[in-house]
């Protein structure tokens, strides 16, 4: 295609990813715990003017380096302190990731490969979720992917300048989330070089001496300043507790079996996960001798994918977002399969029979898995009210005592998946290859738009928005010396929306809570419905209102009544 056509393809992907990533970005409440922690830490950085050490609840927070907090605070300066600003950089980095993936894939294997790679990545569920989340993982994934893209192109084209850009991206990855920003690229590149017997040649061309200087110039200064400011406390908390110990032991109860990430991939890479097993099988090089660029990219992508999967499967602490950086190589591998499928000229063979067109037959099997997945999802969403009625009595934290309605949005989603499952498999069988692939991508795009318009508001009203209302009400109280405490809950969104410090009390700390309640300073206590009686009996504080499962109590004798605020 011409350069003009390339620009149109890239522009189209940017528009699509911007729609998926920015649409309704600030329309729902920050979710506890992670989103609210990062957002509040960025807010406190802006408030205190301490741009060196991130803080949460006005206490030093050593979990992550400073780069993401700098980005978040900068968006607060421009757009104000709100949900959109908190999530802005994740969405923007998502768009950057899609654009970088297109540019890389097109440079390696042509326009259609670039388009497919970008489309697959942009319409993967976990990528969309992370682009809507005020956490570090999308930013980290962009820098890791950029570093590996640049390194691979530099190896293929013998371009020493690109190596230096690759080191820069890795430095930014380390400044985003720590050593993992270097570990993943290194554990991908080194095995690849050893398998392809290019280690010495690449070591010579890559100018590692200059690379180390560039990497350290970007990543090291902040760490030096942070260690000088906080010494062993920082070293122990960041490097040992939040890096080494997260790998060797379970942190914050986030455990899982060695197979934990298999369902994460199946759901997070949907709607493309049904095509992944056959894509890996079909694109994996059958030998390491005389590989062309396409085969080398397939090997590089598979090593990258396996590196992330194995590393985090062995880690004792597990969270779905940890493996975000394996989504780009999965997209590259599946795009390679589908590009060959689109260019496979012989017609489909009869199903379950031999003959020519083995590639098409393999893709057809994958399409059947996709269709079955859609039909299962159609059934689940269609039966959502029945399922909810079954589990409602056993819901925790007081939700079992709350009336829960889900409206009719589940019917729309059920119909969408049913139609998509049927039409996609028909298109694959009728040899309408482009239409079939388009249906897969369109399905998830429509699903996301429906979810953001209809499902997310319902979930937000039930789970998160009630807590925001309570926090905003406390914030509107005029007392300058008022205090906030939580009992039996730890919801960082309270701090973000109230704009002040909170005392976090575990359930059972009744004596401490009673002592605070008996002071003259106004105290507002937020707890869950099941714990409200405990608080009232232990402290004698006055009931001040309820939102959802959250109860507000206070020792303030006047003016504070959450329920009267809106005429309840």
Secondary structure, 3 states (H helix, E strand, C coil): CCHHHHHHHHHHHHHHHHHHHHCCCCCCCCCCCHHHHHHHHHHHHHHHCCCCCCEECCEECCCCCCHHHHHHHHHHHHHCCCHHHHHHHHHHHHHHHHHHHHHHHHHHHCHHHHHHHHHHHHCCHHHHHHHCCCCCHHHHHHHHHHHHHHHHHHHHHCCHHHHHHHHHHHHHHHHHHCCHHHHHHHHHHHHHHHHHCCHHHHHHHCCHHHHHHHHHHHHHHHHHHHHHHHHHHHHHHHHHHHHHHHHHCCCCCCCCCCCHHHHHHHHHCCCCHHHHHHHHHHHCCCCCCCCCHHHHHHHHHHHHHHHHHHHHHHCCCCCHHHHHHHHHHHHHHHHHHHHHHHCCCCCCCCCCCCCCCHHHHHHHHHHHHHHHHHHHHHHHHHCHHHHHHHHHCCCCCCHHHCCCCCCCHHHHHHHHHHHHHHHHHHHHHCCCHHHHHHHHHHHHHHHHHHHHHHHHHHHHHHHCHHHHHHHHHHHHCCCCCCEEEEECCCCCHHHHHHCCCEEEECCCCHHHHHHHHCCCCCEEEEEEHHHHHHHHHHHCCEEEEEECCEEEEECCCCCCCHHHHCCC
